[in-house]
Amino acid sequence: MKAKDLKILVVGAGGIGGITAAQIAKAGYNVEVVDCIPGLADKIQEKGLRVFGNRLDFTQRMKAFSS
């Protein structure tokens, strides 16, 4: 089994969890996010997570769940 075949679960899609999940998914890994904020998981699944700053600006879609 290759490392990129593994599923990665990130719990919490706030500032740190969201950026981490998006970066890992962008690198080609299978990432899913769980977040308890109402509606956030739906938005992540529909629109993706947007990461932006001095050197980065991308949106990464991934599976997201609320529980």
Order of alpha helices (4+ residues) and beta strands (2+ residues): beta-alpha-beta-alpha-beta-beta-beta
